Each structure stands twice: as C-alpha cells, then as structure tokens.
C-alpha cells in the first residue's frame, strides 16, 4: 500500500508535513512508498525508492488542466494517474497525523463524519458551502448523504477514483471550492456501487483529536491526544504549543527526510527508552555533551510556576522574555497572584541571524500575527499585564536593579544569546526572587538548535549559584534563586 500527499508549501516552512511523515514512519511501517503531489518540500529524501515528488505539471496536462491545481477532487483524480502508484493507497494532507499504530485493516476502513441528512444547521464559509453543494448534488443524483470529509487518512483504490470521476466529471471544476469535494464524491459513489461497503464513524475525541479556529495550550493538546488514533489541525491551531507537542512525540528525522539537509555537526536528541533523561549524540554516536544528569525537579511542570511563586509570596512584578502568542503568559496570569507581568518580545523576524535556528524565527508577517494574537489573548489581564514590543536588551534597560520578583527567559536559545539574557536580567531580580527559563536542554531538534542547559549551568557555576528544574520529559524549565 502506498500513500499520496496532496501538498502545497505552508506558512510554517512545511513543518506540518515533516511531522506527518514521521508519524507515518513510526505508526505505519508497512507503507511501500510515499508520493508527494504538488510542491516539493526542501527536506524531502533523495531516495526515490521510499518517497517521490510529482509536480502538478507532470500530470495536469491530462485533460488540459492548468497548474498549479487547486481543486481537491481534481488533485485526487490526477494523483491517481501516477503510473507507479499502487492499486490501493491512502490519501493524506500534511496536517494529518497518526497518534497510534495504524494496522492495515484499520487503514482500509471507510470512515465518515456524519449523515448529513440529520444535520439541520448548514453553517457558513467557503468550505461549508462546498460541502453542502456536494451533498445537494449527490442527493439529486440519488446518492447517500454521508460526509466523508473526516480529515483522517482516506482509503482509496484506483478503481474507486476512476469510476467516481467518470460519473461526476461534468461537475469537476478547477476552482478550489466550487464543485464537488473529492472524498465525499468518491466514497459516496463507492458506497452505492460496492458491496459490501462497511462504514466506520469517526467520533470526535475517540478516533480523532481535532483542533480548529483557535490555539490551545500544551496541557489541553497533550490530554486530548492521549487516546485517539488521529490528529488534525488547521493553521490557527498550529501554534507553538502544538509544535512543541509534535516535536516531543516525533523528535528525530525519519526515512522520508534528506539527512544531507542537516550539518555534519548536527546533534540528534532523543529520549532514552525507559528514562526521562536525555542524551545528545552525533551521527556517529560519539557523545558530545552529557545532559543526562538533571537536578531533582522542584515541580511537575512549568504550569506550576505560578503557584510556586505564590507559595513564596513573590507577588510583585515579573517579566517573561520571549512571548510568541502569549500562551505561557496567559497561563502564568491565571495562577500567579502578582501585581504585574511584563511580556517582552520584539516580534521581529531575524533572517539575518545565521545562528538563530529556531521554529519561532518566522517571517515578519507571521511575527505581526503572533503579536496581534498575544495582545488579544492578554487583553483579559490588562490591569495586571503590560506588553513591551522591544528586544531583550531594550527592555532590560527600563527596569531598575532588584525591581522584579522573577524573570522567565524563553527567547533565543543559542549560547551567546542565552548568556547575554542571563547577564542582562539577573541584576533585575531582587534577593529571594527567581531567574528562570524554558527549554533546559542542549541539541538540535526539528524545532531548532538549543544550547540552553550547558550555558545556564556554566553561568550558574561562575556565579556560585544552584540550578533547579521542572520535571517534563523533554522541555524542562530551569530555576535559579537569586541570593
């Protein structure tokens, strides 16, 4: 069985596809070959025996279609014409993620979301309108009214697609949203003409964890993804916390990624089996920096930091440096009873900083969107929160020494930047307060290059201070009490 991805570049540097492929390599090892139909991601392996890119132009000339193709039914039909594609295959988009092993008999299930005959509210929006146009046309042609747009891997055979296209080709369009939706059209046709055709209903929260229209915090994502087989999300939900969850679940490159993309000096960081500690090694397995020895955790995870500050009556002013969309700032403000939190981030693209390799080093448009999201999210705490659109150095200059109860650093993660932030902000923390930060680890992950642990540890030794940490599996926080 093969897999076909219909793919176009994303605003997140194609990170969604990278994690989707890693989930396939982990949970569907029986897949013979993966085909990427559309744009070519930069990281794709050169080994065409396991994965191959097929541009729209290679197939779109059939029927005289223009490229790039935008209509999903048309893409489904054209991709089925790839000559070497297996007779049966799974059809995916880049935001389809496997969370559990996918046995081949489960992969072959005909999943549906709902019987639209029972739905009263049609909803609004381009996609909803396209769905209901598909339904209305199917019912007019005496087909069943099931919604097969499950946003999970969809099982097809070439025969299914060919026969559905022949039946519905008069209604196929090159417009992205006009015309029929591919999965509902093809599987409705198969349901009418194939016997037997067993159906499996996708129950939200049981088989699929879906995140749409808004960002979620890490704890919510982790909790909702513990049981389901599948994960799906839209662009608004693919926030820092979702990316953190996926980087923890699928931390290492897979067979579908081109290893030459990574430097010879690249470090691969992976949790040791049966142990919550980490070991960083080179590709030759020569240990470079031993990060297996962490302090005894002083809290379960960083969500407890607000309560920790409350317990020590640190109720004055604090600062978070590196805010992104404001998810952790919001979490702190919900639990910490302090007077004011200063949220500091320049929200500026750093394309000219060659050592700042990080998932958060995004385009200026993306930074502006993150700033807007942070302001919106934190507006509920306007009386206790101040947003500073400044660099770390600019903001530090505006605070007096000893004026803050804590500073939480979560900005740039390479050694020189971490050291600079430590030197800038340590004097701003009062005696008995805490200098703290996120991502207490070293190594190169899909989400970026990290030199936090070694830098923090060396800085603390230099100043005769002790480092404590939280107890997450990978993304620990670190804490230094200022004497």
ZAVO-823808 format. One record per residue: x, y, z of N, C-alpha, C in turn; residue in three letters. Coordinates in steps of 0.02 Angstrom, whole numbers, plus 50000, padded with zeros to 5 digits. Layout:
% residues N
XYZXYZXYZALA ...
This chain:
% residues 483
500424994050000500005000050000500445006250000UNK 500265011249958500625017549954500245023049991UNK 500555028849993500235034850019500325040449968UNK 499805044349958499845050449917499685056449961UNK 500145061149963500015067649994499855072649939UNK 499315076349946499225082349904499515088149945UNK 499985091749915500385096149957500535102749922UNK 500485108049962500755114549941501115117450001UNK 501615121649988502025124450042501595128050093UNK 501795127350156501415130450210501775136650237UNK 501415140650276501715146550307502195144750363UNK 502205138250382502635136050437503245132150411UNK 503475133850351504065130650321503975123150314UNK 503365121050300503205114050285503305109450345UNK 503295112250405503415108250465502855103250476UNK 502235104850456501685100150465501815093650428UNK 502065094150365502205088150326502755084050359UNK 503255087450385503815083850417503555079450474UNK 503125082250516502855078250572502375072950548UNK 501985074350496501535069350469501925063350443UNK 502465064650406502875059250380503195055250437UNK 503415058650489503705054950545503195050550579UNK 502575052850581502045048650611501915042550567UNK 501945043250501501855037650456502425032650466UNK 503045035150467503615030650476503585026950542UNK 503295030150594503255027150660502685022150666UNK 502105023950639501495020150653501205016350593UNK 501495017150533501265013250475501865010850435UNK 502285006550466502905004450434502805000050373UNK 502204997650361502064993350303502004997250238UNK 501985003950241501905007950180502485006650132UNK 502305005050069502815003550018503175009749995UNK 502785015049981503085021149954502615027049966UNK 502915032949975502535039149984502635043449922UNK 502085046349897502095050849840501865057749864UNK 502235062949847502055069849865501855073349800UNK 501215074649792500945077649731500825085049742UNK 501215089149707501155096449714501835099649722UNK 501905103849774502545107049787503045102049816UNK 503685103649810504205099349837504495102449900UNK 504435099149958504745101650018505505100950014UNK 505855105850042506585106050038506915100050072UNK 506595097350122506905092150163506795085050136UNK 506445084350080506245077750056506855073450039UNK 506835067050058507375062450044507485061749969UNK 508115060449949508275059149879508175051849860UNK 507995047649908507895040549896507205039349866UNK 507175038849800506535038249766506225031449773UNK 506565026849807506255020349820505765020649878UNK 505815025949920505375026549977504905032549972UNK 505125037849939504705043849932504885047449868UNK 504375050049833504495053449769504025059349762UNK 504305064749736503915070649722503665070549650UNK 503025072149641502725072649574502415079549568UNK 502695084049528502405090849521501745090549483UNK 501315095349495500675095649459500775095349384UNK 501295098749360501405099249287501495092349254UNK 501735087449293501865080849265501225077149246UNK 500665079049277500035075549266499485080149240UNK 499515086549257498955091149243498805091849169UNK 499295090449126499165091049054498625086149031UNK 498505080849071497965076249054497305080049062UNK 496955080949010496335084849012496445092349004UNK 497085094448995497225101448983497125105849043UNK 497235103249104497135107149164497745111649177UNK 497615117449205498165122049220498485120149287UNK 499115121949293499485120649355499695127449385UNK 499715128049452499565122749499498815121349504UNK 498665115049521497975112949530497755114849601UNK 497145117449608496915119549674496305115749698UNK 495915112849652495315109149671495505102149696UNK 495245100149754495455093949785495195087749748UNK 494595088149721494355082449682494795081449621UNK 494975086949588495405086449530496095083949549UNK 496365086249605497015083649628496975076149644UNK 496415074149673496325067049689496315062849625UNK 495955065249575495925061649511496615061449477UNK 496945067149473497585067449437498125063349473UNK 498145063749540498655059849576498545052349568UNK 497925050249558497795043149549498085040649483UNK 498275045249438498555043349373499305042249375UNK 499625043349433500345042049439500455034749420UNK 500855033349368500885026449341501095021249392UNK 501605022849434501865017749480501495017449546UNK 500985021649555500595021549617500255014749624UNK 500265012049685499955005549697499195005949687UNK 498875000149675498154999949662497755002549721UNK 497945000749781497625003349841498115008049876UNK 497855013449904498295018349935497905022649985UNK 498285026050028497985030850074498115037850048UNK 497635042250057497665049150033497695053750094UNK 498215057950099498315062250157498455069350137UNK 498315073850183498575080750181499115081350234UNK 499485086950232500065087550276499875088350349UNK 499255090150364499055091050433498685084950461UNK 498765079150429498515072750455499085069450493UNK 498975067850556499495064950599499235058450629UNK 499645053250629499485047050665499725047650736UNK 499305045950784499495046050854499595039150884UNK 499365034050848499405027150871499585022750811UNK 499815016550823499925011950766499285011250725UNK 499375011050659498815010550612498855003850577UNK 498524998650604498524992150570498214992850501UNK 498424988550455498204989350386497454988450379UNK 497144984250423496424983450418496054989750441UNK 496354993450488496064999850509496175005050454UNK 496755004850422496895009550367496385008850311UNK 496125002750301495655001450246494935003050264UNK 494805005450324494115007050343493845012950302UNK 493185012850291492845018250257492545022850311UNK 492915027950329492705032250385492265037950360UNK 491765039550400491345045250385491245049350448UNK 491045055650439490975060150496490255060450521UNK 489785060550474489075061350492488645059650433UNK 488005058050447487505057650394487195064550389UNK 487305067950334487095074850328486335075550322UNK 485995070050310485265070250311485005072450380UNK 485415071250432485205072750501485445079450526UNK 485805083250484486095089650505485615095250486UNK 485445099450534484975104850522485325111450505UNK 485885112850539486235119250529486795118250478UNK 486735121550422487235120750369487885124550381UNK 487885129350425488485133150438488645137950382UNK 489205141550390489395146550341490135146050325UNK 490335148950269491035148950248491125145150183UNK 491685146450149491815143450084491815135850086UNK 492145133050137492195125750140491515122650154UNK 491145125450202490485122850218490025123250157UNK 490055128750120489635129350061489815124050009UNK 490465122650003490675117449956490425110649978UNK 490455109350043490205103050070489465102150054UNK 489075107350066488345106750055488175106649981UNK 488565109849939488445109149866488555101949846UNK 489075098849874489215091849859488625087449881UNK 488385088749942487825084849969487205085649924UNK 487045091849908486435093149868486475089549800UNK 487055089749769487135086449705487075078849712UNK 487395076049763487355068849774486635066649785UNK 486265070449825485565068549838485145069149775UNK 485275074249733484905075049671485025069049624UNK 485635066149629485815060449587485665053749622UNK 485295054149678485085048149715485655044349748UNK 486145048249771486695045249810486555046549885UNK 486865042649928486785043850000487105050450021UNK 486925052950079487135059650101487645059550157UNK 488145055150152488645054850205489205060050194UNK 489455062550249490035067050247490665062950259UNK 491065062050207491675058150211492295062650220UNK 492185069050234492745073650243492995073150315UNK 493315067650333493485066250402494145069250425UNK 494555071750378495225074350394495635069050430UNK 495565062950406495985057350426496225053950363UNK 496735049650366496955046150305496375042350273UNK 496275043550209495695040850173495925035250127UNK 495565029550130495745023650091495415024050022UNK 495835023349969495585023249901495885017349863UNK 495545015449810495845011349758495805015349693UNK 496245013849647496205017349582495525016249549UNK 495245010349557494595008849527494055013549555UNK 494065014549621493585019049653493615026049623UNK 494225028649618494315035449594494125036149521UNK 494345031249480494185031549409493435031449398UNK 493075027049432492365026349420491975032449445UNK 492195035249502491865041249528491985047249481UNK 492595047849456492745053349411492335052749346UNK 492265046649322491865045649261491135047649274UNK 490875046049334490175047649349490065055149360UNK 490575058549389490475065449410490885070549371UNK 491195068449316491675072949284491355079349258UNK 490705079249245490375085449222490345090649277UNK 490445088549340490395093149397491075094949426UNK 491605092449395492285093949419492485100849393UNK 492785104749436492995111549418493705112849440UNK 494015117849411494695119549432494705124449490UNK 494135127249508494105131749565494185127649629UNK 494525130449679494665126649739494045124449776UNK 493555128849782492975127349824492335125749785UNK 492305127649722491695126349684491715119149658UNK 491145116249648491125109349626491105104549685UNK 491225098149672491145093049723491785092049763UNK 491715090249826492285088349867492465081149852UNK 493115079849846493355073349822493165067349866UNK 493345067349930493195061349971492455059649973UNK 492015064549983491295063149986491035060649920UNK 491285063349865491065061149799491285054049785UNK 491925052549795492195045949779491895040549824UNK 491875041849889491635036649935490875035849932UNK 490515041149917489795040449906489655036049845UNK 490045037049793489975032849733490135025549750UNK 490675024449788490855017649807490325014449851UNK 490045018349897489525015749942488915013349903UNK 488755016749850488175014749809488325008749765UNK 488955007949744489095002949692489514997049717UNK 489804997449776490204991949802489804988349857UNK 489844981849857489504977949909489954972049928UNK 490094971249992489874975450048490304981750053UNK 490054986750089490414992950099490304995150172UNK 490654991950219490554993650290490795000750304UNK 490445004250349490595011150367490835011450439UNK 491315015850452491565017150519491485024550533UNK 491115026250586491005033250602491585035850645UNK 491845041550625492365044950664492025048750720UNK 492155046750781491865050050839492385054850867UNK 492235061250868492695066350893492885064650966UNK 493525064950982493765063451049493905056151060UNK 493685051751014493805044651020494315042450968UNK 494145043650904494605041750850495035047550826UNK 494785053650832495155059350805495165065150855UNK 495745067950865495815074250903495865079850852UNK 495355084050849495345089550801495415096250835UNK 495845100550808495955107250836495865112350780UNK 495355116650787495185121150732494995128150758UNK 495185133150720494975140150728495285143750788UNK 495635140250832495945143650889496525139550915UNK 496995142850948497565139550978497375136351044UNK 497725130951062497625127651126498275127451164UNK 498235126951230498835126351271499085119151269UNK 499715118251289500045111751285499675106451324UNK 499455108051384499125103151427498485100551394UNK 498105105051362497495102951328497655098351269UNK 498165100251230498365096151172498585089251196UNK 499015089051246499275082651272498705078251296UNK 498235081151333497685077251362497235074451307UNK 497055078651258496585076551207496895071551157UNK 497555071351153497885066851105498095060251136UNK 497915058951198498145052851231497795046551205UNK 497175047051183496815041051162496695040251088UNK 496555045651050496355044950980496895042050935UNK 496655039450878497105036750827497405042250784UNK 497015047650774497205052750726497205059750758UNK 497615064150730497635071250748497565075250685UNK 497175080650689497125085350633497045092350661UNK 497315097350625497285104250648497295108850588UNK 497065115050599497125120050546497675124950564UNK 497785130050523498335134650533498285138350599UNK 497675140250619497585143950681497765139650742UNK 497685133150736497825128650792498545126250793UNK 498915127450738499615125150735500065130350767UNK 499975131250832500345136350868500975133450899UNK 501325137250940501945134950971501825128751013UNK 501255128551048501125122851092500985116451053UNK 500645117050996500535111150954501205108850925UNK 501625113550904502275111750877502715108550931UNK 502665111050992503035108051047502805100851058UNK 502145099751059501885092951069502145088251015UNK 502125090350952502345086050897503095084950898UNK 503485090050917504215089050920504415084350976UNK 504015083951029504145079151081503945072051059UNK 503395071551024503155064951003503555062050946UNK 503795066350900504175064050843504815068150837UNK 505315066950881505895071450886506435070250834UNK 506455064450802507035062850759506835062150686UNK 507285063650640507145062950569506975055750551UNK 506585054950497506375048250475506645046850405UNK 506475041050379506745038750315506525043250258UNK 505985047050267505735051350213506075058150210UNK 506535059450256506885065850258507595065150234UNK 507835070150200508505070050173509005072050227UNK 509395067150249509865068450304510395073550285UNK 510545074050220511065078750199510865085950212UNK 510215087050224509995093850240510305096150305UNK 510445091450350510715093150415511485093350412UNK 511785097550452512505098150454512825091850481UNK 513455090650463513825085050492513875085750567UNK 513855091850591513905093050663513225092650698UNK 512715091050659512045090850688512005085750744UNK 511675087650797511565083150853510855080650850UNK 510755074250862510085071550864509915070150936UNK 509375073150959509165072551028508555068151031UNK 508595062851072508025058251079507985055751150UNK 507385055151178507315052451245507585045351250UNK 507965043851302508195037051314507595032751334UNK 507575026651309507005022251323506975020751397UNK 506375021451424506275019851494506575024851542UNK 506805030651518507125035551561506895042351540UNK 506795046751588506565053451572507145058051554UNK 507765055551560508345059751545508515059151471UNK 508965063451449509135063951379509875063051368UNK 510045060651309510745060151290510815063051220UNK 511295067451211511415070551147512015067351115UNK 511945064951053512495061651019512565064350950UNK 513145063250920513235064750849512985059050808UNK 512985059850742512755054450699513185048150707UNK 513805048950729514245043250739514175040350808UNK 513675042750846513535040450914514075042250964UNK 514535046650946515035049050994514705054351038UNK 514725053351104514395058051148514765064651148UNK 514385070051141514685076751138514595080351204UNK 513995080551228513875084151291513375080151332UNK 513575078151391513155073951433512625078151467UNK 512005077251446511465080851478511005076051515UNK 511255070251532510835065351565510715066951638UNK 511125071151667511075072451739510725079051751UNK 510105078651772509715084451788509615084951863UNK 509505090851890509345091451961508675088051975UNK 508555086552038507905083952058507375089252044UNK 506835087552009506335092651992506015095652055UNK 505895102152054505555105552109504815106652094UNK 504605104852033503895105052016503775100251959UNK 503155098051950502995093151898503125095951828UNK 502885101751815503005105051751502915112551761UNK 503045116351708503075123551717502395126751729UNK 501855122951719501195125651734501125127051809UNK 501555124151851501525125051923501945131051947UNK 502265134551901502715140051920502335145651954UNK 501735147251930501335152551961501175150952034UNK 500955144752047500825142752115501445142652158UNK 502015140752127502655140852162502835147852185UNK 502735152752142502865159752160502395162052215UNK 501755160152210501275161952262501485159352330UNK 501715153052331501895149952394502475153552428UNK 502895157052388503455160752417503305168152423UNK 502665169852414502425176652422502795181552377UNK 502945179252317503255183452266502695186352224UNK 502395191652249501785194352220501895201352191UNK 502505203052175502635209752148502585209752072UNK 503135211452039503145211751966503625206451939UNK 503445203751881503865198851848503885200251773UNK 504325196651738504395197551666504485190951631UNK 504175190351572504315184751527504645187651465UNK 505225185051447505595187451388505555182051335UNK 505195183451281505045178451230504335176151239UNK 503855179451207503145178451222502785174651168UNK 502995175451104502655172351047501905174351048UNK 501455169451051500735171051050500455172351119UNK 500875172051171500645173751239500325168051277UNK 500415161751254500075156151287500335155151358UNK 501005155451367501255154351434501135160451479UNK 501175166351451501005172351489500295171851517UNK 499835169651474499145168751496499095163651552UNK 499455158151544499445152951596499705155551663UNK 500245159351661500515162251722500005166951755UNK 499715171251715499255176251742498635173051774UNK 498455167151751497875163651779498015160851848UNK 498655159351863498825156151927499215160651974UNK 499655164751947500075169051988499675175052012UNK 499735176752076499335182252105499735188852107UNK 500245189452067500665195352068500335201552040UNK 500665207152052500395213752034500415214951959UNK 500985213251927501035214651855501545210051822UNK 501355207551762501815203651721501995207651659UNK 502645208551647502885212051588503045206751534UNK 502715207251477502775202451422503205205651367UNK 503805203051358504315206351317504495202051257UNK 504435204951198504605201451136504645206651081UNK 505155206551038505175211550984504695209850927UNK 504485203450923504065201250867504355203750802UNK 504995202350792505355204550733505705198550701UNK 505645197750636505995192450600506745193550605UNK 507115188050611507845188350618508185184250564UNK 508005185450502508275181450446509025182450437UNK 509295188050464510005189350456510425186450512UNK 510105182950560510465179950616510575172650600UNK 511165170950574511285164150549511315158950603UNK 511435160950666511475156050720510805155150756UNK 510325159350740509665158750771509235154150729UNK 509325147650740508955142550704508415139950750UNK 507805142050738507275140750786506605141150750UNK 506145136950770505485136750740505125143450748UNK 505325147350799504995153750812505305159450772UNK 505835158050734506135163250692505765163250625UNK 505175166350626504725166150569504725172750532UNK 504355173150478504325179150437504015184950476UNK 504105191050449503835196850484503075196650485UNK 502765194250431502035193650431501805189150488UNK 502155183550496501975178850549502095181950618UNK 502645185850624502775189150688502225194150705UNK 502005197750655501465202650667500825199050689UNK 500695193350658500095189550679500165187050750UNK 500765184850768500885182550836500805188150887UNK 501055194050869500975199750913500225201250923UNK 499855201250869499135202750875498785197450917UNK 498975191150909498675185850949498855186651022UNK 499485188451038499685189451107499295195151139UNK 499235200651103498855206451130498135204451143UNK 497835200851095497135198651104497075194051164UNK 497525189151169497495184151222497585187351291UNK 498035192251295498205195251360497765201151378UNK 497325203151333496895208951347496435207651407UNK 496295201351421495875199651479496215201351545UNK 496875202351543497255203851604497565210851600UNK 497225215451567497505222051553497725225751617UNK 497395224351672497575227851734498185224951768UNK 498415218951744498995215651776499535213851725UNK 499475216351665499935214151612500115220051568UNK 500755220451550500995225651504501405222351449UNK 501215223551387501575220651330502095225651305UNK 502725223351300503275227551276503525224651210UNK 503415228351156503685226051091504405228851085UNK 504865225551119505555227651122506015221551123UNK 506645222651104507135217251113507275216351187UNK 507595210851202507775209451271508215214951300UNK 508705217151262509165222351286508805229051295UNK 508375230851248508005237151254507565237151316UNK 507215231651327506755231351384507135231251451UNK 507685227551454508055226951517508285233851541UNK 508445238251495508695244851514508165249051551UNK 507535247151545507005251151576506805248651646UNK 507135243351671506985240751737507565242051785UNK 507395244351845507915245551896508165238951924UNK 508775239151950509045233051981508625231152041UNK 508515224652048508145222052104507405223652104UNK 507125225552045506425227852043505925222252028UNK 506165216352008505725211051986505765204952033UNK 505195201752044505185195652084505425189652044UNK 505335189751979505595184351937505655186851865UNK 506095183451828506135184251755506155177251725UNK 505725176051675505695169551642505925170551569UNK 506485167451551506795168351486506585162751438UNK 506315164651381506105159651331506175162751261UNK 506755165851249506875169251185507355165151142UNK 507905168151121508385164551080508745159251122UNK 508905153451092509145147751130509865145751116UNK 510225149551075510925147951064511355151251118UNK 511975148751127512375150251187512475157651198UNK 512695161451148512845168551158512215172451178UNK 511645170751148511025174251164510785172551235UNK 510845166151254510645164151322511085167651373UNK 511735167751361512195170951407512055178451413UNK 511915181651357511755188751358511135190151400UNK 510615186051391509995187051429510105185851504UNK 510515180851521510675179651591511015185751622UNK 511505188451586511875194351612511425200551616UNK 510965201251568510535207151567510025206951623UNK 509735201151637509145200851679509285198751751UNK 509825195351764509975193251833509985199251881UNK 510295204851863510305210551909509615213551923UNK 509135212151879508465215051886508045211251938UNK 508275205251958507885201052004508105202452076UNK 507625203552120507785205252189508035199152227UNK 508345200152283508575194752326507975190552347UNK 508035184052339507485179452355507035178052295UNK 507125181752240506735180552180507065175352136UNK 506765174152077507005168752033507145171251963UNK 507735169151939507895169651868507755162651840UNK 507345162251789507115155751764507055155951688UNK 506905150151659506825149951586506595143251561UNK 506465142951497506195136951465506735133251426UNK 506565127251404506975123251357507665121751386UNK 507675118851445508295117151480508585110751450UNK 508915111451392509205105851356509715108351306UNK 510105103851279510575105251226510435100451168UNK 510515102751107510445098251050510085101650992UNK 510045098050937509695100450878509085096150867UNK 508505099350870507865096150862507525098850800UNK 506975095850779506605098750723506395105850736UNK 506315107750800506095114450815506665119450824UNK 507295117250818507835122150821508465119450855UNK 508965123950860509605122350892509595125150963UNK 509765120851012509715122751082510385121851117UNK 510605127151153511205126951194511055129951262UNK 510465128351288510235131651349510535128551411UNK 510505121851417510715118651479511455119951494UNK 511885118851445512605119751457512755127051474UNK 512405131751442512535138851454512295140951523UNK 511685138851541511415140451607511845137351662UNK 512035131051654512435127651704513115131051714UNK 513435132951658514095136251663514025143151696UNK 513505146851678513395153451708513275152851783UNK 512865147951803512725146951874513355145151913UNK 513765140751885514395138951919514845144951927UNK 514875149051875515295155051877515085159751933UNK 514435159951949514175164452000514035160952066UNK 514235154652071514135151052133513405149752150UNK 512985148652099512265147652110512055140552091UNK 511495138352117511225131752103510655132252053UNK 510605127152010510075126851960509585121351979UNK 508945122951980508415118051989508025117551923UNK 507575112651918507205111851856506525108951869UNK 506105109051817505455105751818505525098651791UNK 504995094851792505055087651778504765085251713UNK 504685089551662504435087151598504915082051567UNK 504665078351518505065073251486505635076251445UNK 505485081651409505995084851366506055092251381UNK 505495095751378505505103051379505485105751451UNK 506015104351488506055106651556506155114251560UNK 505985116951618506165123851634506705123651688UNK 507095128951692507625129451742507485135351789UNK 507745134951850507605140051902508225141251943UNK 508405147651952508975149551994508725154752043UNK 508795153252107508595158052160509155163052170UNK 508975169452167509475174752174509585176252248UNK 510205175752272510345176752344510275184152363UNK 
